[in-house]
Amino acid sequence: MRIEYTGLAEINGSLIALDGISGVSYDELAEITLRDGSRRHGRVILIDGNRVVLEVFEGTSGIDLKHTGTRFLGKPMTLSLSEELLGRVFDGTGRPIDGLGEIYAEEKRDINGPAINPVSREYPKSCILTGISSIDATCSLIRGQKLPIFSGAGLAHNELAAQIVRQAHVIGQGDEAKFVIVFCAMGIKNDTADFFRRDFSESGALGRTVMFLNMASDPIIERILAPRCALTAAEYLAFDRGYHVLVVMTDMTFYCEALREFSSSKGEIPSRKGYPSYMYSDLASIYERAGLIHGKPGSVTLMPILTMPGDDISHPIPDLTGYITEGQIVLSRDLAQKGIYPPVGILPSLSRLMKDGTGKGFTRDDHPDLSNQLFASYSEVSSARSLATVIGEDELSARDKLYLQFGNELEHRFINQGMYEPRSLDETLDMGWRLLSILPRSELSRVSDKVLDAHYTGRQSGNEQ
């Protein structure tokens, strides 16, 4: 027998409090009946003795203290799961919003799944190619990796996210048919949501994609639930159905701001820049659900996208994200101002697992060598540009002028890429070698002679001036 409690002790924003409650659990769902008979739903977020605080999903507008009835359902929030998820669009709580009705649920699963046990983890190997040269060549995404994209306000991270969803594919015979995308957007505007839905539909990517869309006008609780719903769907498709799943989340900054607002409404003591002190562990509970598990057929790879407030990479959101994940892709405002898309900054970007998923047995043997040399040579470009601002470009040495030429060619031909221009890995690597051939062979110190003999086409050492 379920008990319905009548009346509330307090209403505060999207929170309601009840006194004299016993026998409920944290994260338990509740059904709230208003005076006019309409119903809303919430979940338990705080238990203090016999006082219980609930977050109302639909907001507290129209709820009164005296006549509201509350019934606890004895279960946490769950998500309906089956392979019918593919091609469907849901809101932040997992309710269909594409007009196609409910899905047939083979099972329902608690969205608050645990992080993968480190003992059962399998080391990530093998690439997921995005078709984007600046990522595939120098900051490769490895299957099972957590690789965030650090962006800034006004940069083209939404366009980049859409391009990755359209173009991403795995390496391996037979694996392509088992590769799917889970896309989760949090706190976005209606025009951005329309862009994603239209782009995925017109490109045909929607058929292999599960979309979770949380709008800026939705309650903040949905923003907190959305990534957990997305990862629950990804875990089911990966570890129960054998798919290789790429999870793309945008924008984690909106998630963290919702977490801050949520924490403030509960009266918790804030930490750095007003964010809750537990934000690190909260983000880890999301990010650490990605990976590979021994004995399980699929994989979950995570690419969260966040906008750095004020382009500050030391801000708590990118700072804590960097501690948890295995590298980062940083978008450059300088490149964006030059009209370069995607504005991926090669020097501050890093994929810590790249060395274990590229090269012999995974991609072309020359892939790691090319990546190392592009990074080293591009760092010399920065030095030459700094010197040119002091003494003028005309006063530079012939060597520095070659590096300036190399840097300009790299940015405008290699990094710069059309939004609907997928490049194969062979095209990307061959283009990289052609650009390196602008430089004298003696400058390519990160590559063995054997690899240079196979790929270098520029000036030989004996002909250098």
C-alpha positions in Angstrom: 0.0 0.0 0.0 1.3 3.4 -1.0 0.7 6.4 1.2 -0.1 9.8 -0.2 1.0 12.8 1.8 -1.1 16.0 1.6 0.4 19.4 2.0 3.9 20.7 1.8 6.3 22.3 4.3 8.1 24.6 1.9 8.4 25.6 -1.8 11.8 27.1 -3.0 12.3 27.5 -6.7 11.9 24.1 -8.3 12.2 22.4 -4.9 9.5 21.3 -2.5 9.9 20.0 1.1 7.8 17.7 3.1 8.0 16.9 6.9 7.2 13.8 8.7 8.3 11.4 5.9 9.9 8.0 6.5 10.8 5.0 4.4 11.9 6.8 1.3 15.3 6.6 -0.5 17.6 9.1 -2.2 16.8 9.5 -5.9 13.4 7.9 -5.4 10.7 9.1 -7.8 7.5 10.8 -6.5 4.2 11.7 -8.1 2.8 15.1 -7.2 -0.9 15.8 -7.6 -2.0 19.4 -7.8 -5.3 20.8 -6.6 -6.8 20.7 -10.2 -6.0 17.0 -10.5 -3.0 17.5 -12.8 0.1 15.5 -12.0 3.8 16.2 -12.0 6.9 14.2 -11.1 9.9 14.8 -9.0 12.8 12.9 -7.3 14.2 12.9 -3.8 17.4 14.9 -3.6 17.8 15.4 0.1 16.8 13.5 3.3 17.3 15.3 6.6 15.8 13.2 9.4 12.1 13.0 8.6 12.3 16.0 6.2 12.5 15.2 2.5 13.3 17.6 -0.3 12.2 16.9 -3.9 13.2 18.4 -7.2 10.1 18.9 -9.4 10.8 18.1 -13.1 8.1 20.4 -14.5 8.7 23.2 -12.0 6.6 24.4 -9.1 4.4 26.9 -10.8 0.8 26.4 -9.7 1.7 24.2 -6.7 0.3 25.3 -3.4 1.4 24.4 0.2 -2.0 23.1 1.5 -3.7 21.0 -1.2 -0.8 19.3 -3.0 -0.6 15.5 -2.7 2.7 13.6 -2.9 3.0 9.8 -3.4 6.4 8.1 -3.4 6.8 5.4 -6.1 9.5 3.3 -4.4 11.8 3.3 -7.4 14.5 5.5 -9.0 14.2 7.1 -12.4 14.6 4.6 -15.1 15.0 4.6 -18.9 13.3 2.3 -21.3 15.8 0.4 -23.4 15.8 -1.5 -26.6 17.4 -1.3 -30.1 14.4 0.9 -31.1 16.3 3.8 -29.4 18.3 4.2 -32.7 16.9 7.0 -34.9 14.8 8.4 -32.1 14.8 11.8 -30.3 14.1 12.2 -26.6 14.1 15.0 -24.1 16.4 15.3 -21.1 14.4 12.7 -19.1 14.2 10.1 -21.8 10.6 10.9 -23.0 10.2 10.7 -26.9 9.7 14.1 -28.5 9.8 13.1 -32.2 6.1 12.2 -32.4 6.7 8.5 -32.9 5.3 7.3 -29.6 6.9 5.3 -26.9 9.5 2.7 -27.7 9.0 -1.0 -26.9 11.1 -1.6 -23.7 13.0 -4.8 -23.5 14.1 -3.6 -20.1 14.1 -0.5 -17.9 17.3 0.5 -16.2 18.2 3.0 -13.4 19.9 6.0 -15.1 22.3 6.5 -12.1 24.6 3.7 -13.3 28.0 3.2 -11.6 31.4 4.1 -13.1 33.2 1.2 -14.7 35.3 -0.7 -12.1 39.0 -0.1 -12.9 39.7 -3.8 -12.4 37.3 -4.8 -15.1 38.4 -2.1 -17.6 40.1 -3.1 -20.8 42.8 -0.8 -22.1 41.5 1.4 -25.0 42.9 0.6 -28.5 42.0 1.1 -32.1 40.9 4.4 -33.6 37.6 6.1 -34.2 38.2 8.3 -37.2 36.3 11.6 -37.4 37.2 12.5 -41.0 38.7 15.7 -39.7 42.4 16.0 -40.5 43.5 18.1 -37.5 42.0 15.5 -35.1 42.7 12.2 -36.9 46.4 13.1 -37.6 47.6 14.8 -34.4 45.0 14.1 -31.7 43.4 10.8 -32.6 40.3 9.5 -30.8 40.8 6.0 -29.5 37.9 3.6 -28.9 36.9 3.7 -25.3 38.7 7.0 -24.6 37.3 10.1 -22.9 38.5 13.1 -25.1 36.8 16.4 -24.4 36.7 19.4 -26.7 37.5 22.7 -25.0 35.8 25.6 -26.9 34.9 29.2 -26.3 31.8 31.4 -26.6 31.1 32.0 -30.3 33.4 29.3 -31.7 32.0 26.7 -34.1 31.8 23.8 -31.6 28.2 23.0 -32.5 29.1 22.7 -36.2 32.1 20.6 -35.2 29.9 18.3 -33.1 27.5 17.8 -36.0 30.4 17.1 -38.4 31.8 14.4 -36.0 28.4 12.8 -35.7 28.0 12.7 -39.5 31.5 11.5 -40.4 32.8 9.4 -37.5 33.5 5.7 -38.2 35.5 2.9 -36.6 38.5 1.0 -38.1 38.1 -2.8 -38.4 36.4 -5.2 -40.8 32.7 -5.6 -39.9 32.8 -3.0 -37.1 31.3 -0.2 -39.2 27.9 -1.8 -39.1 28.1 -1.9 -35.3 29.0 1.7 -34.8 26.4 4.1 -33.5 26.2 7.6 -31.9 24.5 8.8 -28.8 24.1 12.6 -29.0 23.2 14.6 -25.9 22.7 18.4 -26.0 22.1 20.4 -22.8 20.8 23.9 -22.3 20.5 24.6 -26.1 18.2 27.1 -27.8 15.5 26.1 -30.2 17.3 27.1 -33.3 20.4 25.0 -32.3 18.2 22.0 -31.6 16.5 22.5 -35.0 20.0 22.7 -36.6 21.1 19.4 -35.1 17.8 17.5 -35.9 17.8 18.9 -39.5 21.5 18.2 -40.1 21.3 14.6 -38.8 18.1 13.9 -40.7 19.3 15.3 -44.1 22.7 13.6 -43.8 21.2 10.2 -42.9 23.1 10.1 -39.6 19.9 10.1 -37.6 19.3 6.4 -38.4 22.3 5.4 -36.4 21.9 8.1 -33.7 20.1 8.4 -30.4 19.4 12.0 -29.6 18.7 13.6 -26.2 17.8 17.3 -26.3 17.5 19.4 -23.3 16.3 23.0 -24.1 17.4 26.1 -22.3 13.8 26.7 -21.3 13.5 23.2 -19.6 13.9 22.8 -15.8 17.5 22.5 -14.7 16.8 19.1 -13.2 16.4 17.8 -16.8 19.9 19.2 -17.6 21.3 17.2 -14.8 19.5 14.0 -15.8 20.2 14.3 -19.6 23.8 13.0 -19.6 22.9 10.1 -17.4 20.1 9.1 -19.6 22.4 9.3 -22.6 25.1 7.2 -21.0 22.5 4.6 -19.8 21.4 4.2 -23.4 25.1 4.0 -24.6 25.9 1.3 -22.0 23.0 -0.8 -23.1 23.8 -0.5 -26.8 27.5 -1.2 -26.1 27.7 -3.8 -23.4 24.3 -5.6 -24.0 24.0 -5.2 -27.8 27.7 -5.2 -28.9 27.7 -1.8 -30.5 30.7 0.6 -30.5 29.1 3.8 -29.2 30.5 7.3 -29.5 28.8 9.7 -27.0 28.9 13.4 -28.0 27.8 15.8 -25.3 27.4 19.5 -25.6 27.6 21.7 -23.6 29.0 20.5 -20.3 29.4 24.1 -19.2 25.6 24.4 -19.1 25.4 21.2 -17.1 27.9 22.5 -14.5 26.0 25.8 -14.3 22.8 23.9 -13.6 24.7 21.9 -11.0 25.7 25.2 -9.4 22.2 26.5 -9.4 20.9 23.3 -8.1 23.5 23.3 -5.2 22.7 26.9 -4.4 18.9 26.2 -4.1 19.7 23.5 -1.6 21.7 26.0 0.5 25.0 24.2 0.1 28.3 26.0 0.8 29.9 26.9 -2.6 33.5 26.3 -3.6 35.6 27.7 -6.5 33.7 30.4 -8.4 30.4 29.3 -6.7 30.4 25.8 -8.0 29.7 23.0 -5.5 32.7 21.3 -3.9 31.6 17.9 -5.2 31.6 19.0 -8.9 34.8 16.9 -9.5 33.2 13.7 -8.2 30.0 14.5 -10.0 31.7 14.9 -13.4 33.7 11.8 -12.7 30.5 9.9 -12.2 29.6 10.8 -15.8 33.0 10.5 -17.5 34.1 7.3 -15.9 31.1 5.4 -17.3 32.9 5.4 -20.7 35.4 2.7 -21.6 35.8 -1.0 -22.5 34.9 -3.9 -20.2 36.6 -7.3 -20.2 34.3 -9.9 -21.7 31.8 -7.3 -23.0 31.5 -7.0 -26.8 31.1 -3.2 -27.4 32.7 0.1 -26.2 31.6 3.5 -25.0 33.8 6.4 -26.2 33.0 9.9 -24.8 33.5 13.3 -26.4 32.2 16.0 -24.1 32.2 19.6 -25.4 32.5 22.5 -23.1 32.8 26.3 -23.5 35.5 27.8 -21.4 34.2 30.9 -19.6 36.4 33.8 -20.8 38.5 31.3 -22.8 40.1 30.5 -19.4 41.5 26.9 -19.5 42.2 27.1 -15.7 38.5 27.7 -15.0 37.1 25.0 -12.7 35.0 23.3 -15.5 37.9 22.6 -18.0 40.3 22.2 -15.1 38.4 19.4 -13.4 37.5 17.8 -16.8 41.2 17.7 -17.7 42.0 15.8 -14.5 39.4 13.1 -15.3 39.8 12.7 -19.1 42.7 11.4 -21.3 43.6 14.6 -23.1 41.7 17.4 -24.7 41.1 19.1 -28.1 41.3 22.9 -27.8 39.6 25.2 -30.2 41.7 28.3 -31.0 40.1 31.8 -31.2 43.1 33.0 -33.3 42.4 30.4 -35.9 38.7 31.2 -35.9 39.5 34.9 -36.5 41.5 33.9 -39.5 38.4 32.2 -41.0 39.7 28.7 -40.4 37.3 25.9 -39.7 37.5 23.8 -37.6 39.8 26.0 -35.5 41.6 23.1 -33.8 44.7 24.4 -32.0 47.2 21.6 -32.6 49.8 22.7 -29.9 47.5 22.8 -26.8 45.6 19.7 -27.9 46.6 16.2 -26.7 45.4 12.6 -26.9 47.1 10.6 -24.2 46.0 7.3 -25.6 46.9 8.1 -29.3 50.2 6.2 -29.1 48.4 2.9 -28.2 45.8 3.1 -30.9 47.7 4.3 -34.0 50.5 3.0 -36.1 51.4 -0.6 -36.8 48.4 -2.9 -36.4 45.9 -0.1 -36.2 46.5 2.7 -38.8 49.4 3.4 -41.2 52.8 2.8 -39.8 53.9 6.4 -40.4 50.9 7.9 -38.5 52.7 8.4 -35.1 55.9 9.7 -36.8 53.9 12.2 -38.8 52.0 13.4 -35.8 55.2 13.9 -33.7 56.9 15.8 -36.6 53.8 18.0 -37.3 53.7 19.0 -33.7 57.4 19.7 -33.4 57.5 21.7 -36.7 54.4 23.7 -35.8 55.9 24.7 -32.5 58.8 26.3 -34.5 56.3 28.3 -36.4 55.2 30.0 -33.1 58.8 31.0 -32.4 59.3 32.4 -35.9 56.1 34.4 -35.7 57.1 35.8 -32.3 60.4 36.9 -33.8 58.8 38.4 -36.8 56.7 40.7 -34.6 59.9 42.1 -33.1 62.3 42.4 -36.1 59.9 42.2 -39.0 59.4 39.3 -41.5 61.9 40.7 -44.0 64.7 40.4 -41.5 64.1 36.7 -40.7 66.5 34.0 -41.7 65.7 31.7 -44.7 64.9 28.9 -42.2 62.4 31.1 -40.3 60.8 32.2 -43.5 60.3 28.5 -44.5 58.7 27.8 -41.1 56.3 30.8 -41.7 55.4 29.3 -45.0 54.9 25.9 -43.5 52.7 27.3 -40.8 50.5 29.2 -43.2 50.1 26.2 -45.5 49.3 23.9 -42.5 46.6 26.2 -41.2 44.9 27.0 -44.5 45.2 23.6 -46.2 45.5 21.0 -43.5 43.6 22.4 -40.5 41.1 24.3 -42.6 38.5 21.9 -43.9 35.0 22.1 -45.2 32.1 21.4 -42.9 30.8 18.7 -45.3 34.3 17.5 -46.4 35.2 14.2 -44.9 38.8 13.2 -45.4 40.1 9.6 -45.3 43.1 8.9 -43.1 45.2 8.3 -46.2 44.3 11.7 -47.6 45.1 13.3 -44.3 48.5 11.6 -43.8 49.6 12.2 -47.4 48.7 15.9 -47.1 50.7 16.1 -43.9 53.8 14.7 -45.6 53.4 17.1 -48.5 53.4 20.0 -46.1 56.4 18.7 -44.2 58.2 18.5 -47.5 58.2 22.3 -47.5 61.0 22.1 -44.9 64.5 20.8 -45.4 65.0 17.2 -44.5 67.5 18.0 -41.8 64.7 19.8 -39.9 62.6 16.7 -39.6 64.4 15.3 -36.6 61.4 13.3 -35.2 61.2 10.9 -38.1 63.5 8.0 -38.9 65.4 7.9 -42.2 63.5 4.8 -43.3 60.1 6.7 -43.0 61.6 9.8 -44.6 62.8 7.8 -47.6 59.3 6.5 -48.1 57.4 9.8 -47.7 59.6 12.8 -47.9 59.6 14.6 -51.3 61.2 18.0 -50.5 64.7 19.4 -50.5 67.5 17.0 -49.6 70.1 18.0 -47.1 72.8 18.3 -49.7 70.8 20.9 -51.6 70.0 23.2 -48.7 71.1 26.8 -48.8 
